[in-house]
């Protein structure tokens, strides 16, 4: 009964799950669906931003200062928009410009107090529009807020406001560039609007003209310098806050990684213990030991399984915490990169490393590259692609296959385990015992079948290497070199043959070239350890990812 429950029933499990089932594809979320979900979220955000922009511009023009305040405090904050007080429409009309055009002094004062750019406009500053439309009630506020009555200092003002220079690159509108006496920023000396009209030229009342004529331009320079210092402090404070957030995220990532590593090691040890108990039970059944002893070994299996379930649950929580910590750290780094004018992809390739802060840079890029260049294979096609090598992709690669099982339930591993292969569970001490490992290798060569080296969900590459090197120093490296092995397999394997232990069946004289040609060494690992194993094996093995596929 014990033998059937741990071997025969597992094989029945594979038969059941690989049978046609219309509900089976619903057990996973395809990559296409994930991309679609992300696009939908981005589209939703853009719509919310467009709606907020429209509401803000309308409220600013209508003079609804409380509405503007609420929208900035509530909606802009929820969308994490920085400097939303400088938001503008497609024509470059900012909130301050709309408030000035509407003649709404309370909104103008409110926006200037927040730090709104007093000269942010394409061709027409807020002061120019107010003068042109006869809004005398806001002229004094704009001047005292830094609005320049003589120069369109668009390039200077928008540089620290976070806008791009391309907005002001129209040579027909701006020309005659010289250096500013304030901080060597570029000023644009084509005055007024795009036609060269100053606010003074378009002012519709003598009172406005008098106010503009009497205004001391040195006061504008003083105000702008003060505003620049204020903006620079804001930028500095944001950078310090972002650096603090990154340090916090790195600390959480390190703590989460340590807990995850601890539980993964514990999980690995318990699984090794379970494999040991199963082996002991199977041997008792095979040798027809007493029912009492068989019952005892079965009870030990149940105890190990209970322990495994408990640790697996804790490990799942730790893994999810680690994933969230890595995501939070990556998002913080992306925000930092974007604020520095770098591309988001720079972070993904260089700083979004698997270990959440350790071994980044080139190593992280290597990890990503090893998997991103892997051949994607649908589970239903695994037999054709891997075992039969239809199209001879594996053969032409000149490498043995490394199979990364990306299915939710590890179905590729289960499928391979019950083919006509020699399966070696690297977690099982019994499978790694030199006599059994030697016979697994020699038997696969002798009878021309795959040797499946199962790493389960752990990075057991070093253990795998040591196990084969126990048979002969440097053996695993020679096995990995597929071309060299196929040419010199007799020279490589003959020294490890032990007829006195293994019998005549495994002697080199029994090896037929036609059968040996069908030999294949396959390393299979579940997704959890895929990056680390792929990094170690990518130079030697043909990496393929097994996915569930579409409906």
Secondary structure, DSSP 8 states (H G I E B T S, - for coil): -HHIIIIIHHHHHHHHHTS--TTGGGGS--HHHHHHHHHHHHHHHHHHHHHHHHHHHHHHHHT-HHHHHHIIIIIIHHTT-TTGGG-B-TT--BHHHHHHHTT-HHHHHHHHHHT--TT--SS--HHHHHHHTT-HHHHHHHHHTT--SS-B-HHHHHHHHT--GGGG--TTT---EEE-TTTS-EEE-S-SSTT---HHHH-SSHHHHHHHHH--HHHHHHHHHHHHHHHHHHHHHHHHHHHHHHHHHHHHHHHHHHHHHHHHHHHHHHHHHHHHHHHHHHHHHHTT--HHHHHHHHHHHHHHHHHHHHHHHHHHHHHHHHHHHHHHHHHHHHHHHHHTT--HHHHHHHT--TTSSSS-THHHHHHHHHHHTSEEEEGGGHIIIIIS-TT-HHHHHTSEEEEEE-STT-HHHHHHHTSSSEEEETT-HHHHSHHHHHHHHHHHHHHT-EEEEE-TTS--HHHHHHHHHHHSTTHHHHHH-HHHHHHHHHHHHGGG--HHHH-GGGSGGG--HHHHTT-EEEEEEEGGGHHHHHHHHTTTEEEEEEE----
